[in-house]
Amino acid sequence: MSQQDDLNAVRRSLDELTRKVEELERRASGKASGSGRAAPPPDRSGMVTIPDTPYDNALWTDTDDEGLGSRDRRAP
C-alpha cells in the first residue's frame, strides 16, 4: 500500500467515525433517525441516595480483605 492509499483509508475511517458520533449525539438528544420526538425522561423511582457520611466501622468487623485473606493470618 502506498502512503496515499493509507491516507485515504484513514480519511474514510475518520469520516465514518464522524457520522457515527453524530448519530449517537442525535440519539442521545432524543431525535433518533428524524423522529422529532423527545425521549421520555428516565425513571428515577428505583434510585437510592447514598449519603456522604462515613460508614460505621462496626460494619467491617470480622471481614476479610479481598485477595489478602483474614487479618489475623498470614497469606500463603
mmCIF file of the N, C-alpha and C atoms, coordinates in Angstrom:
data_MODEL
# 
_entry.id   MODEL 
# 
loop_
_atom_site.group_PDB 
_atom_site.id 
_atom_site.type_symbol 
_atom_site.label_atom_id 
_atom_site.label_alt_id 
_atom_site.label_comp_id 
_atom_site.label_asym_id 
_atom_site.label_entity_id 
_atom_site.label_seq_id 
_atom_site.pdbx_PDB_ins_code 
_atom_site.Cartn_x 
_atom_site.Cartn_y 
_atom_site.Cartn_z 
_atom_site.occupancy 
_atom_site.B_iso_or_equiv 
_atom_site.pdbx_formal_charge 
_atom_site.auth_seq_id 
_atom_site.auth_comp_id 
_atom_site.auth_asym_id 
_atom_site.auth_atom_id 
_atom_site.pdbx_PDB_model_num 
ATOM 1   N N  . MET A 1 1  ? 0.838   -1.177  0.000  1.00 0.00 ? 1  MET A N  1 
ATOM 2   C CA . MET A 1 1  ? 0.000   0.000   0.000  1.00 0.00 ? 1  MET A CA 1 
ATOM 3   C C  . MET A 1 1  ? 0.887   1.246   0.000  1.00 0.00 ? 1  MET A C  1 
ATOM 4   N N  . SER A 1 2  ? 0.499   2.216   -0.771 1.00 0.00 ? 2  SER A N  1 
ATOM 5   C CA . SER A 1 2  ? 1.268   3.450   -0.807 1.00 0.00 ? 2  SER A CA 1 
ATOM 6   C C  . SER A 1 2  ? 0.825   4.364   0.335  1.00 0.00 ? 2  SER A C  1 
ATOM 7   N N  . GLN A 1 3  ? 1.600   5.395   0.532  1.00 0.00 ? 3  GLN A N  1 
ATOM 8   C CA . GLN A 1 3  ? 1.279   6.350   1.580  1.00 0.00 ? 3  GLN A CA 1 
ATOM 9   C C  . GLN A 1 3  ? -0.054  7.043   1.275  1.00 0.00 ? 3  GLN A C  1 
ATOM 10  N N  . GLN A 1 4  ? -0.319  7.298   0.011  1.00 0.00 ? 4  GLN A N  1 
ATOM 11  C CA . GLN A 1 4  ? -1.581  7.935   -0.390 1.00 0.00 ? 4  GLN A CA 1 
ATOM 12  C C  . GLN A 1 4  ? -2.768  7.014   -0.091 1.00 0.00 ? 4  GLN A C  1 
ATOM 13  N N  . ASP A 1 5  ? -2.608  5.713   -0.334 1.00 0.00 ? 5  ASP A N  1 
ATOM 14  C CA . ASP A 1 5  ? -3.670  4.750   -0.022 1.00 0.00 ? 5  ASP A CA 1 
ATOM 15  C C  . ASP A 1 5  ? -3.936  4.712   1.478  1.00 0.00 ? 5  ASP A C  1 
ATOM 16  N N  . ASP A 1 6  ? -2.862  4.742   2.256  1.00 0.00 ? 6  ASP A N  1 
ATOM 17  C CA . ASP A 1 6  ? -3.019  4.756   3.712  1.00 0.00 ? 6  ASP A CA 1 
ATOM 18  C C  . ASP A 1 6  ? -3.762  6.009   4.164  1.00 0.00 ? 6  ASP A C  1 
ATOM 19  N N  . LEU A 1 7  ? -3.404  7.147   3.584  1.00 0.00 ? 7  LEU A N  1 
ATOM 20  C CA . LEU A 1 7  ? -4.053  8.407   3.947  1.00 0.00 ? 7  LEU A CA 1 
ATOM 21  C C  . LEU A 1 7  ? -5.532  8.389   3.585  1.00 0.00 ? 7  LEU A C  1 
ATOM 22  N N  . ASN A 1 8  ? -5.865  7.848   2.414  1.00 0.00 ? 8  ASN A N  1 
ATOM 23  C CA . ASN A 1 8  ? -7.271  7.745   2.008  1.00 0.00 ? 8  ASN A CA 1 
ATOM 24  C C  . ASN A 1 8  ? -8.053  6.822   2.934  1.00 0.00 ? 8  ASN A C  1 
ATOM 25  N N  . ALA A 1 9  ? -7.432  5.723   3.349  1.00 0.00 ? 9  ALA A N  1 
ATOM 26  C CA . ALA A 1 9  ? -8.100  4.797   4.271  1.00 0.00 ? 9  ALA A CA 1 
ATOM 27  C C  . ALA A 1 9  ? -8.364  5.475   5.615  1.00 0.00 ? 9  ALA A C  1 
ATOM 28  N N  . VAL A 1 10 ? -7.407  6.264   6.083  1.00 0.00 ? 10 VAL A N  1 
ATOM 29  C CA . VAL A 1 10 ? -7.577  6.974   7.344  1.00 0.00 ? 10 VAL A CA 1 
ATOM 30  C C  . VAL A 1 10 ? -8.706  7.999   7.220  1.00 0.00 ? 10 VAL A C  1 
ATOM 31  N N  . ARG A 1 11 ? -8.760  8.709   6.100  1.00 0.00 ? 11 ARG A N  1 
ATOM 32  C CA . ARG A 1 11 ? -9.829  9.697   5.888  1.00 0.00 ? 11 ARG A CA 1 
ATOM 33  C C  . ARG A 1 11 ? -11.198 9.028   5.867  1.00 0.00 ? 11 ARG A C  1 
ATOM 34  N N  . ARG A 1 12 ? -11.305 7.880   5.203  1.00 0.00 ? 12 ARG A N  1 
ATOM 35  C CA . ARG A 1 12 ? -12.594 7.165   5.173  1.00 0.00 ? 12 ARG A CA 1 
ATOM 36  C C  . ARG A 1 12 ? -13.002 6.731   6.576  1.00 0.00 ? 12 ARG A C  1 
ATOM 37  N N  . SER A 1 13 ? -12.034 6.226   7.326  1.00 0.00 ? 13 SER A N  1 
ATOM 38  C CA . SER A 1 13 ? -12.338 5.794   8.700  1.00 0.00 ? 13 SER A CA 1 
ATOM 39  C C  . SER A 1 13 ? -12.762 6.976   9.560  1.00 0.00 ? 13 SER A C  1 
ATOM 40  N N  . LEU A 1 14 ? -12.091 8.102   9.385  1.00 0.00 ? 14 LEU A N  1 
ATOM 41  C CA . LEU A 1 14 ? -12.432 9.291   10.154 1.00 0.00 ? 14 LEU A CA 1 
ATOM 42  C C  . LEU A 1 14 ? -13.820 9.806   9.780  1.00 0.00 ? 14 LEU A C  1 
ATOM 43  N N  . ASP A 1 15 ? -14.148 9.784   8.495  1.00 0.00 ? 15 ASP A N  1 
ATOM 44  C CA . ASP A 1 15 ? -15.484 10.195  8.057  1.00 0.00 ? 15 ASP A CA 1 
ATOM 45  C C  . ASP A 1 15 ? -16.561 9.286   8.643  1.00 0.00 ? 15 ASP A C  1 
ATOM 46  N N  . GLU A 1 16 ? -16.297 7.992   8.643  1.00 0.00 ? 16 GLU A N  1 
ATOM 47  C CA . GLU A 1 16 ? -17.264 7.034   9.204  1.00 0.00 ? 16 GLU A CA 1 
ATOM 48  C C  . GLU A 1 16 ? -17.426 7.264   10.700 1.00 0.00 ? 16 GLU A C  1 
ATOM 49  N N  . LEU A 1 17 ? -16.319 7.487   11.391 1.00 0.00 ? 17 LEU A N  1 
ATOM 50  C CA . LEU A 1 17 ? -16.377 7.757   12.828 1.00 0.00 ? 17 LEU A CA 1 
ATOM 51  C C  . LEU A 1 17 ? -17.175 9.025   13.104 1.00 0.00 ? 17 LEU A C  1 
ATOM 52  N N  . THR A 1 18 ? -16.955 10.059  12.310 1.00 0.00 ? 18 THR A N  1 
ATOM 53  C CA . THR A 1 18 ? -17.686 11.316  12.473 1.00 0.00 ? 18 THR A CA 1 
ATOM 54  C C  . THR A 1 18 ? -19.187 11.098  12.293 1.00 0.00 ? 18 THR A C  1 
ATOM 55  N N  . ARG A 1 19 ? -19.581 10.330  11.273 1.00 0.00 ? 19 ARG A N  1 
ATOM 56  C CA . ARG A 1 19 ? -21.002 10.045  11.053 1.00 0.00 ? 19 ARG A CA 1 
ATOM 57  C C  . ARG A 1 19 ? -21.601 9.290   12.231 1.00 0.00 ? 19 ARG A C  1 
ATOM 58  N N  . LYS A 1 20 ? -20.872 8.321   12.762 1.00 0.00 ? 20 LYS A N  1 
ATOM 59  C CA . LYS A 1 20 ? -21.399 7.529   13.875 1.00 0.00 ? 20 LYS A CA 1 
ATOM 60  C C  . LYS A 1 20 ? -21.525 8.374   15.144 1.00 0.00 ? 20 LYS A C  1 
ATOM 61  N N  . VAL A 1 21 ? -20.556 9.248   15.391 1.00 0.00 ? 21 VAL A N  1 
ATOM 62  C CA . VAL A 1 21 ? -20.639 10.115  16.567 1.00 0.00 ? 21 VAL A CA 1 
ATOM 63  C C  . VAL A 1 21 ? -21.825 11.066  16.443 1.00 0.00 ? 21 VAL A C  1 
ATOM 64  N N  . GLU A 1 22 ? -22.033 11.620  15.239 1.00 0.00 ? 22 GLU A N  1 
ATOM 65  C CA . GLU A 1 22 ? -23.183 12.499  15.039 1.00 0.00 ? 22 GLU A CA 1 
ATOM 66  C C  . GLU A 1 22 ? -24.492 11.757  15.250 1.00 0.00 ? 22 GLU A C  1 
ATOM 67  N N  . GLU A 1 23 ? -24.563 10.505  14.799 1.00 0.00 ? 23 GLU A N  1 
ATOM 68  C CA . GLU A 1 23 ? -25.774 9.703   15.002 1.00 0.00 ? 23 GLU A CA 1 
ATOM 69  C C  . GLU A 1 23 ? -26.007 9.447   16.493 1.00 0.00 ? 23 GLU A C  1 
ATOM 70  N N  . LEU A 1 24 ? -24.935 9.134   17.228 1.00 0.00 ? 24 LEU A N  1 
ATOM 71  C CA . LEU A 1 24 ? -25.064 8.920   18.673 1.00 0.00 ? 24 LEU A CA 1 
ATOM 72  C C  . LEU A 1 24 ? -25.519 10.192  19.377 1.00 0.00 ? 24 LEU A C  1 
ATOM 73  N N  . GLU A 1 25 ? -25.000 11.338  18.946 1.00 0.00 ? 25 GLU A N  1 
ATOM 74  C CA . GLU A 1 25 ? -25.423 12.595  19.552 1.00 0.00 ? 25 GLU A CA 1 
ATOM 75  C C  . GLU A 1 25 ? -26.898 12.860  19.289 1.00 0.00 ? 25 GLU A C  1 
ATOM 76  N N  . ARG A 1 26 ? -27.364 12.546  18.083 1.00 0.00 ? 26 ARG A N  1 
ATOM 77  C CA . ARG A 1 26 ? -28.794 12.722  17.770 1.00 0.00 ? 26 ARG A CA 1 
ATOM 78  C C  . ARG A 1 26 ? -29.633 11.804  18.639 1.00 0.00 ? 26 ARG A C  1 
ATOM 79  N N  . ARG A 1 27 ? -29.202 10.570  18.772 1.00 0.00 ? 27 ARG A N  1 
ATOM 80  C CA . ARG A 1 27 ? -29.965 9.631   19.608 1.00 0.00 ? 27 ARG A CA 1 
ATOM 81  C C  . ARG A 1 27 ? -29.982 10.076  21.059 1.00 0.00 ? 27 ARG A C  1 
ATOM 82  N N  . ALA A 1 28 ? -28.853 10.556  21.540 1.00 0.00 ? 28 ALA A N  1 
ATOM 83  C CA . ALA A 1 28 ? -28.769 10.975  22.941 1.00 0.00 ? 28 ALA A CA 1 
ATOM 84  C C  . ALA A 1 28 ? -29.647 12.188  23.209 1.00 0.00 ? 28 ALA A C  1 
ATOM 85  N N  . SER A 1 29 ? -29.835 13.021  22.207 1.00 0.00 ? 29 SER A N  1 
ATOM 86  C CA . SER A 1 29 ? -30.666 14.204  22.401 1.00 0.00 ? 29 SER A CA 1 
ATOM 87  C C  . SER A 1 29 ? -32.143 13.902  22.180 1.00 0.00 ? 29 SER A C  1 
ATOM 88  N N  . GLY A 1 30 ? -32.487 12.667  21.828 1.00 0.00 ? 30 GLY A N  1 
ATOM 89  C CA . GLY A 1 30 ? -33.880 12.274  21.673 1.00 0.00 ? 30 GLY A CA 1 
ATOM 90  C C  . GLY A 1 30 ? -34.420 12.476  20.282 1.00 0.00 ? 30 GLY A C  1 
ATOM 91  N N  . LYS A 1 31 ? -33.578 12.697  19.315 1.00 0.00 ? 31 LYS A N  1 
ATOM 92  C CA . LYS A 1 31 ? -34.022 12.924  17.937 1.00 0.00 ? 31 LYS A CA 1 
ATOM 93  C C  . LYS A 1 31 ? -33.514 11.805  17.033 1.00 0.00 ? 31 LYS A C  1 
ATOM 94  N N  . ALA A 1 32 ? -33.697 10.592  17.447 1.00 0.00 ? 32 ALA A N  1 
ATOM 95  C CA . ALA A 1 32 ? -33.185 9.450   16.701 1.00 0.00 ? 32 ALA A CA 1 
ATOM 96  C C  . ALA A 1 32 ? -33.847 9.332   15.341 1.00 0.00 ? 32 ALA A C  1 
ATOM 97  N N  . SER A 1 33 ? -33.043 9.252   14.324 1.00 0.00 ? 33 SER A N  1 
ATOM 98  C CA . SER A 1 33 ? -33.473 8.994   12.947 1.00 0.00 ? 33 SER A CA 1 
ATOM 99  C C  . SER A 1 33 ? -34.598 9.909   12.474 1.00 0.00 ? 33 SER A C  1 
ATOM 100 N N  . GLY A 1 34 ? -34.572 11.156  12.898 1.00 0.00 ? 34 GLY A N  1 
ATOM 101 C CA . GLY A 1 34 ? -35.533 12.127  12.399 1.00 0.00 ? 34 GLY A CA 1 
ATOM 102 C C  . GLY A 1 34 ? -36.940 11.963  12.937 1.00 0.00 ? 34 GLY A C  1 
ATOM 103 N N  . SER A 1 35 ? -37.128 11.220  14.008 1.00 0.00 ? 35 SER A N  1 
ATOM 104 C CA . SER A 1 35 ? -38.473 11.032  14.539 1.00 0.00 ? 35 SER A CA 1 
ATOM 105 C C  . SER A 1 35 ? -39.032 12.335  15.105 1.00 0.00 ? 35 SER A C  1 
ATOM 106 N N  . GLY A 1 36 ? -38.134 13.222  15.571 1.00 0.00 ? 36 GLY A N  1 
ATOM 107 C CA . GLY A 1 36 ? -38.579 14.504  16.097 1.00 0.00 ? 36 GLY A CA 1 
ATOM 108 C C  . GLY A 1 36 ? -39.177 14.439  17.482 1.00 0.00 ? 36 GLY A C  1 
ATOM 109 N N  . ARG A 1 37 ? -39.421 13.245  17.990 1.00 0.00 ? 37 ARG A N  1 
ATOM 110 C CA . ARG A 1 37 ? -39.993 13.108  19.329 1.00 0.00 ? 37 ARG A CA 1 
ATOM 111 C C  . ARG A 1 37 ? -38.883 13.045  20.360 1.00 0.00 ? 37 ARG A C  1 
ATOM 112 N N  . ALA A 1 38 ? -39.104 13.710  21.456 1.00 0.00 ? 38 ALA A N  1 
ATOM 113 C CA . ALA A 1 38 ? -38.125 13.676  22.537 1.00 0.00 ? 38 ALA A CA 1 
ATOM 114 C C  . ALA A 1 38 ? -38.231 12.361  23.293 1.00 0.00 ? 38 ALA A C  1 
ATOM 115 N N  . ALA A 1 39 ? -37.113 11.875  23.749 1.00 0.00 ? 39 ALA A N  1 
ATOM 116 C CA . ALA A 1 39 ? -37.099 10.641  24.532 1.00 0.00 ? 39 ALA A CA 1 
ATOM 117 C C  . ALA A 1 39 ? -37.743 10.903  25.888 1.00 0.00 ? 39 ALA A C  1 
ATOM 118 N N  . PRO A 1 40 ? -38.457 9.927   26.440 1.00 0.00 ? 40 PRO A N  1 
ATOM 119 C CA . PRO A 1 40 ? -39.068 10.131  27.761 1.00 0.00 ? 40 PRO A CA 1 
ATOM 120 C C  . PRO A 1 40 ? -37.982 10.259  28.821 1.00 0.00 ? 40 PRO A C  1 
ATOM 121 N N  . PRO A 1 41 ? -38.244 11.023  29.875 1.00 0.00 ? 41 PRO A N  1 
ATOM 122 C CA . PRO A 1 41 ? -37.235 11.162  30.933 1.00 0.00 ? 41 PRO A CA 1 
ATOM 123 C C  . PRO A 1 41 ? -37.010 9.816   31.632 1.00 0.00 ? 41 PRO A C  1 
ATOM 124 N N  . PRO A 1 42 ? -35.815 9.591   32.140 1.00 0.00 ? 42 PRO A N  1 
ATOM 125 C CA . PRO A 1 42 ? -35.535 8.317   32.814 1.00 0.00 ? 42 PRO A CA 1 
ATOM 126 C C  . PRO A 1 42 ? -36.353 8.165   34.091 1.00 0.00 ? 42 PRO A C  1 
ATOM 127 N N  . ASP A 1 43 ? -36.704 6.928   34.412 1.00 0.00 ? 43 ASP A N  1 
ATOM 128 C CA . ASP A 1 43 ? -37.467 6.625   35.627 1.00 0.00 ? 43 ASP A CA 1 
ATOM 129 C C  . ASP A 1 43 ? -36.500 6.593   36.806 1.00 0.00 ? 43 ASP A C  1 
ATOM 130 N N  . ARG A 1 44 ? -36.635 7.529   37.698 1.00 0.00 ? 44 ARG A N  1 
ATOM 131 C CA . ARG A 1 44 ? -35.727 7.630   38.838 1.00 0.00 ? 44 ARG A CA 1 
ATOM 132 C C  . ARG A 1 44 ? -36.333 7.055   40.121 1.00 0.00 ? 44 ARG A C  1 
ATOM 133 N N  . SER A 1 45 ? -37.463 6.375   40.017 1.00 0.00 ? 45 SER A N  1 
ATOM 134 C CA . SER A 1 45 ? -38.122 5.869   41.217 1.00 0.00 ? 45 SER A CA 1 
ATOM 135 C C  . SER A 1 45 ? -37.327 4.753   41.889 1.00 0.00 ? 45 SER A C  1 
ATOM 136 N N  . GLY A 1 46 ? -36.512 4.034   41.143 1.00 0.00 ? 46 GLY A N  1 
ATOM 137 C CA . GLY A 1 46 ? -35.735 2.940   41.723 1.00 0.00 ? 46 GLY A CA 1 
ATOM 138 C C  . GLY A 1 46 ? -34.358 3.363   42.212 1.00 0.00 ? 46 GLY A C  1 
ATOM 139 N N  . MET A 1 47 ? -34.053 4.648   42.126 1.00 0.00 ? 47 MET A N  1 
ATOM 140 C CA . MET A 1 47 ? -32.738 5.122   42.550 1.00 0.00 ? 47 MET A CA 1 
ATOM 141 C C  . MET A 1 47 ? -32.683 5.246   44.062 1.00 0.00 ? 47 MET A C  1 
ATOM 142 N N  . VAL A 1 48 ? -31.510 4.961   44.606 1.00 0.00 ? 48 VAL A N  1 
ATOM 143 C CA . VAL A 1 48 ? -31.296 5.047   46.047 1.00 0.00 ? 48 VAL A CA 1 
ATOM 144 C C  . VAL A 1 48 ? -30.217 6.094   46.293 1.00 0.00 ? 48 VAL A C  1 
ATOM 145 N N  . THR A 1 49 ? -30.471 7.018   47.190 1.00 0.00 ? 49 THR A N  1 
ATOM 146 C CA . THR A 1 49 ? -29.489 8.033   47.542 1.00 0.00 ? 49 THR A CA 1 
ATOM 147 C C  . THR A 1 49 ? -28.520 7.454   48.560 1.00 0.00 ? 49 THR A C  1 
ATOM 148 N N  . ILE A 1 50 ? -27.238 7.603   48.292 1.00 0.00 ? 50 ILE A N  1 
ATOM 149 C CA . ILE A 1 50 ? -26.206 7.121   49.212 1.00 0.00 ? 50 ILE A CA 1 
ATOM 150 C C  . ILE A 1 50 ? -25.627 8.331   49.913 1.00 0.00 ? 50 ILE A C  1 
ATOM 151 N N  . PRO A 1 51 ? -25.672 8.348   51.241 1.00 0.00 ? 51 PRO A N  1 
ATOM 152 C CA . PRO A 1 51 ? -25.199 9.527   51.975 1.00 0.00 ? 51 PRO A CA 1 
ATOM 153 C C  . PRO A 1 51 ? -23.678 9.663   51.882 1.00 0.00 ? 51 PRO A C  1 
ATOM 154 N N  . ASP A 1 52 ? -23.206 10.902  52.055 1.00 0.00 ? 52 ASP A N  1 
ATOM 155 C CA . ASP A 1 52 ? -21.773 11.174  52.031 1.00 0.00 ? 52 ASP A CA 1 
ATOM 156 C C  . ASP A 1 52 ? -21.113 10.933  53.377 1.00 0.00 ? 52 ASP A C  1 
ATOM 157 N N  . THR A 1 53 ? -21.896 10.683  54.404 1.00 0.00 ? 53 THR A N  1 
ATOM 158 C CA . THR A 1 53 ? -21.325 10.463  55.729 1.00 0.00 ? 53 THR A CA 1 
ATOM 159 C C  . THR A 1 53 ? -20.592 9.125   55.760 1.00 0.00 ? 53 THR A C  1 
ATOM 160 N N  . PRO A 1 54 ? -19.518 9.033   56.545 1.00 0.00 ? 54 PRO A N  1 
ATOM 161 C CA . PRO A 1 54 ? -18.759 7.777   56.607 1.00 0.00 ? 54 PRO A CA 1 
ATOM 162 C C  . PRO A 1 54 ? -19.592 6.646   57.224 1.00 0.00 ? 54 PRO A C  1 
ATOM 163 N N  . TYR A 1 55 ? -19.287 5.435   56.793 1.00 0.00 ? 55 TYR A N  1 
ATOM 164 C CA . TYR A 1 55 ? -19.952 4.266   57.359 1.00 0.00 ? 55 TYR A CA 1 
ATOM 165 C C  . TYR A 1 55 ? -19.445 4.004   58.772 1.00 0.00 ? 55 TYR A C  1 
ATOM 166 N N  . ASP A 1 56 ? -20.277 3.342   59.567 1.00 0.00 ? 56 ASP A N  1 
ATOM 167 C CA . ASP A 1 56 ? -19.896 2.932   60.902 1.00 0.00 ? 56 ASP A CA 1 
ATOM 168 C C  . ASP A 1 56 ? -18.840 1.833   60.788 1.00 0.00 ? 56 ASP A C  1 
ATOM 169 N N  . ASN A 1 57 ? -17.703 1.979   61.458 1.00 0.00 ? 57 ASN A N  1 
ATOM 170 C CA . ASN A 1 57 ? -16.628 0.990   61.379 1.00 0.00 ? 57 ASN A CA 1 
ATOM 171 C C  . ASN A 1 57 ? -17.056 -0.382  61.886 1.00 0.00 ? 57 ASN A C  1 
ATOM 172 N N  . ALA A 1 58 ? -18.104 -0.457  62.686 1.00 0.00 ? 58 ALA A N  1 
ATOM 173 C CA . ALA A 1 58 ? -18.583 -1.745  63.183 1.00 0.00 ? 58 ALA A CA 1 
ATOM 174 C C  . ALA A 1 58 ? -19.096 -2.622  62.039 1.00 0.00 ? 58 ALA A C  1 
ATOM 175 N N  . LEU A 1 59 ? -19.466 -2.000  60.914 1.00 0.00 ? 59 LEU A N  1 
ATOM 176 C CA . LEU A 1 59 ? -19.919 -2.783  59.765 1.00 0.00 ? 59 LEU A CA 1 
ATOM 177 C C  . LEU A 1 59 ? -18.819 -3.682  59.215 1.00 0.00 ? 59 LEU A C  1 
ATOM 178 N N  . TRP A 1 60 ? -17.567 -3.290  59.422 1.00 0.00 ? 60 TRP A N  1 
ATOM 179 C CA . TRP A 1 60 ? -16.445 -4.013  58.814 1.00 0.00 ? 60 TRP A CA 1 
ATOM 180 C C  . TRP A 1 60 ? -15.769 -4.971  59.788 1.00 0.00 ? 60 TRP A C  1 
ATOM 181 N N  . THR A 1 61 ? -16.314 -5.136  60.975 1.00 0.00 ? 61 THR A N  1 
ATOM 182 C CA . THR A 1 61 ? -15.744 -6.069  61.941 1.00 0.00 ? 61 THR A CA 1 
ATOM 183 C C  . THR A 1 61 ? -15.821 -7.492  61.398 1.00 0.00 ? 61 THR A C  1 
ATOM 184 N N  . ASP A 1 62 ? -14.741 -8.257  61.569 1.00 0.00 ? 62 ASP A N  1 
ATOM 185 C CA . ASP A 1 62 ? -14.652 -9.662  61.140 1.00 0.00 ? 62 ASP A CA 1 
ATOM 186 C C  . ASP A 1 62 ? -14.781 -9.829  59.628 1.00 0.00 ? 62 ASP A C  1 
ATOM 187 N N  . THR A 1 63 ? -14.355 -8.853  58.864 1.00 0.00 ? 63 THR A N  1 
ATOM 188 C CA . THR A 1 63 ? -14.374 -9.003  57.413 1.00 0.00 ? 63 THR A CA 1 
ATOM 189 C C  . THR A 1 63 ? -12.974 -9.322  56.919 1.00 0.00 ? 63 THR A C  1 
ATOM 190 N N  . ASP A 1 64 ? -12.895 -9.942  55.769 1.00 0.00 ? 64 ASP A N  1 
ATOM 191 C CA . ASP A 1 64 ? -11.610 -10.247 55.143 1.00 0.00 ? 64 ASP A CA 1 
ATOM 192 C C  . ASP A 1 64 ? -11.334 -9.205  54.069 1.00 0.00 ? 64 ASP A C  1 
ATOM 193 N N  . ASP A 1 65 ? -10.066 -8.892  53.884 1.00 0.00 ? 65 ASP A N  1 
ATOM 194 C CA . ASP A 1 65 ? -9.683  -8.030  52.781 1.00 0.00 ? 65 ASP A CA 1 
ATOM 195 C C  . ASP A 1 65 ? -9.619  -8.889  51.532 1.00 0.00 ? 65 ASP A C  1 
ATOM 196 N N  . GLU A 1 66 ? -10.374 -8.507  50.520 1.00 0.00 ? 66 GLU A N  1 
ATOM 197 C CA . GLU A 1 66 ? -10.448 -9.311  49.301 1.00 0.00 ? 66 GLU A CA 1 
ATOM 198 C C  . GLU A 1 66 ? -9.054  -9.508  48.711 1.00 0.00 ? 66 GLU A C  1 
ATOM 199 N N  . GLY A 1 67 ? -8.702  -10.762 48.508 1.00 0.00 ? 67 GLY A N  1 
ATOM 200 C CA . GLY A 1 67 ? -7.423  -11.093 47.913 1.00 0.00 ? 67 GLY A CA 1 
ATOM 201 C C  . GLY A 1 67 ? -6.290  -11.193 48.918 1.00 0.00 ? 67 GLY A C  1 
ATOM 202 N N  . LEU A 1 68 ? -6.507  -10.736 50.153 1.00 0.00 ? 68 LEU A N  1 
ATOM 203 C CA . LEU A 1 68 ? -5.437  -10.756 51.156 1.00 0.00 ? 68 LEU A CA 1 
ATOM 204 C C  . LEU A 1 68 ? -5.703  -11.773 52.250 1.00 0.00 ? 68 LEU A C  1 
ATOM 205 N N  . GLY A 1 69 ? -6.908  -12.264 52.346 1.00 0.00 ? 69 GLY A N  1 
ATOM 206 C CA . GLY A 1 69 ? -7.230  -13.253 53.379 1.00 0.00 ? 69 GLY A CA 1 
ATOM 207 C C  . GLY A 1 69 ? -7.609  -12.591 54.693 1.00 0.00 ? 69 GLY A C  1 
ATOM 208 N N  . SER A 1 70 ? -7.643  -13.380 55.709 1.00 0.00 ? 70 SER A N  1 
ATOM 209 C CA . SER A 1 70 ? -8.061  -12.921 57.014 1.00 0.00 ? 70 SER A CA 1 
ATOM 210 C C  . SER A 1 70 ? -6.982  -12.024 57.615 1.00 0.00 ? 70 SER A C  1 
ATOM 211 N N  . ARG A 1 71 ? -7.378  -11.087 58.439 1.00 0.00 ? 71 ARG A N  1 
ATOM 212 C CA . ARG A 1 71 ? -6.431  -10.121 59.018 1.00 0.00 ? 71 ARG A CA 1 
ATOM 213 C C  . ARG A 1 71 ? -5.480  -10.770 60.021 1.00 0.00 ? 71 ARG A C  1 
ATOM 214 N N  . ASP A 1 72 ? -5.919  -11.811 60.703 1.00 0.00 ? 72 ASP A N  1 
ATOM 215 C CA . ASP A 1 72 ? -5.063  -12.389 61.736 1.00 0.00 ? 72 ASP A CA 1 
ATOM 216 C C  . ASP A 1 72 ? -4.237  -13.591 61.244 1.00 0.00 ? 72 ASP A C  1 
ATOM 217 N N  . ARG A 1 73 ? -4.283  -13.881 59.958 1.00 0.00 ? 73 ARG A N  1 
ATOM 218 C CA . ARG A 1 73 ? -3.492  -14.983 59.400 1.00 0.00 ? 73 ARG A CA 1 
ATOM 219 C C  . ARG A 1 73 ? -2.571  -14.446 58.321 1.00 0.00 ? 73 ARG A C  1 
ATOM 220 N N  . ARG A 1 74 ? -1.526  -15.232 58.058 1.00 0.00 ? 74 ARG A N  1 
ATOM 221 C CA . ARG A 1 74 ? -0.583  -14.843 57.006 1.00 0.00 ? 74 ARG A CA 1 
ATOM 222 C C  . ARG A 1 74 ? -1.057  -15.368 55.669 1.00 0.00 ? 74 ARG A C  1 
ATOM 223 N N  . ALA A 1 75 ? -0.754  -14.614 54.632 1.00 0.00 ? 75 ALA A N  1 
ATOM 224 C CA . ALA A 1 75 ? -1.085  -15.049 53.276 1.00 0.00 ? 75 ALA A CA 1 
ATOM 225 C C  . ALA A 1 75 ? -0.179  -16.209 52.892 1.00 0.00 ? 75 ALA A C  1 
ATOM 226 N N  . PRO A 1 76 ? -0.672  -17.135 52.074 1.00 0.00 ? 76 PRO A N  1 
ATOM 227 C CA . PRO A 1 76 ? 0.154   -18.287 51.692 1.00 0.00 ? 76 PRO A CA 1 
ATOM 228 C C  . PRO A 1 76 ? 1.361   -17.890 50.876 1.00 0.00 ? 76 PRO A C  1 
# 
